[in-house]
Amino acid sequence: MTVPPDDGFSLAAEFPEPAHEQWQRLVAGVLHRSGQDVPGANAEDALGTDLEDGLRVRPLYTAHDTAPDPGLPGFAPFVRGGRPEGNTVGGWDVRQRHAAADADAVLSDLENGVTSLWLVIGAHGIPPASLGDVLARVHLDLAPVVLDAGADTDAAARALLRLYAERGVAEDAARGSLGADPLGFEARTGERGLAFGPVAALASLCAGEYPGLRALTVDALPYHEAGGSAAQELGCSLATGVAYLRELTGAGLSVEQAAAQLEFRYAATTDQFLTTAKLRAARRLWARVAEVCGAPGGQLQHAVTSPVMMSRRDPWVNMLRTAVATLAAGVGGADAVTVLPFDHALGRPDAFARRIARNTSTILVEESHLSRVIDPAGGSWYVERLTDELAHAGWEFFQRIEGLGGQAAALRTGWLGRSLSGTWAARAARLARRREPVTGVSEFPDLAERPVAREPAPPAPSGGLPRVRRDEAFEELRARSDGHLASTGARPRIFLAALGPPAAHTARLAFASNLFQAGGIEPVTEGAFEDSGATEVCLCSSDAVYEESAADAAGRLRAAGATHVFLAGRPGPRPPADTHVYAGCDAVSVLRATLDRMGVS
């Protein structure tokens, strides 16, 4: 390619150089026209978005938004990736999760793009005795295996090591992780059933004889699934990793050997930039821990698309959620990515769901060429700044845990559970008010949707920290509606009374219809109230029409038998209604009370 000489000609020469203050004044003007009088200097803040952990995202980032030097890919502090080449050599490790003893499913995944296996072993998954059958047709020198066995860790690990020996797999050819995670097991179950002595013995064995195997997993998913924020997830992973370093070095391993036995697991969510920043911040924080301990600072990362975000209603939307989360994990530099199938929340995934899950990574790597760029987010003022702020928030939470005596003490005193619960309570309030919308659940639900049926999956471990879902409050409401439909042949109904011309009522009619369907309540918009089969009604129109005719309409409807009158719009100087529904109202409370009045149990 011939590069033209630099003749000093600038395409922007005829335009004045824009200033940040000029943009702020323009923003202030737009806000003024929308009824908000905000001075220019504060206009930018008015457009900011609050995140958890005290973080706030601004609408504009410039070169003046400084962050520490992220270094180079593959070098400390590893913000830009754990390897110099990033994921440019073959993409990330596509790791499929299996919790059922299905050798055909395992083989199908490996033949169609999956590069490693994540096997759930024990009472909540594959029986340890079935491990050989599940892996009977797997080339163990080619496919890394990661175990997740809880209390059966030692038995499952020994069984896998026996398989390596029986199949003639060289010790230096074995790849993967034995998955021991005593603190993660305790967080899940509330039990201290996984003694560290056998875990340390496995770590010593791996360090001495199996250089490609790691013995321990630092799993942050229990804290994410209990409602924790990104910073809390980071802080818990650091505290757990430090606890394992202490135990392993106390058992005789060097700090370098101990650090090499750890793999870290994080959740990837639909908050694309926050997920990318979290993975980058995690590597930076662990590099700091390793620096203090005198160990190499790299962090092997396994990202899993978040179970918390997976909806049971309209589960097809989960394909889009996991695609965004996988993109975020890949951009964030994850070494391995597990895409949970879209029907994960419904039971045992079928072949189609597993195919879509593995193809999500394949499309991003092979068709979107995401892995051809080392650290795609590097240099983004927004991502670099968010990474730095999240790293500070995560380090602060880690220090609080260490101040309590470490991760085990934080778990056993209940402090950690209370902290995660408080975070989830705040988020649940946003979900209830639909400030955090869930498509197909709290927004745009489809009451005519045919349910997706799956075989029951093995029960998940329980007894420790709770498992939460974004859809849980609305799922409870929809389940009540389903029960009413099954017992009576009809769903609970509400009549939507449109007042005035379409231009006046269309917007609020659509809003009310969407709102009530989120609770499993069927809106009726045609015909007369007396013929609708409803006992409650919602008036829908503009403020001007309400002033003119809402009082008369409400009176006529009450006379016709309406027991409760809603009005779509914020409370104000309007004719009296029993309840107002509006954007930002507590939709869950309104819908729950409505079902109670309707006798829907």
Disulfide bonds with the S-S distance in Angstrom:
none
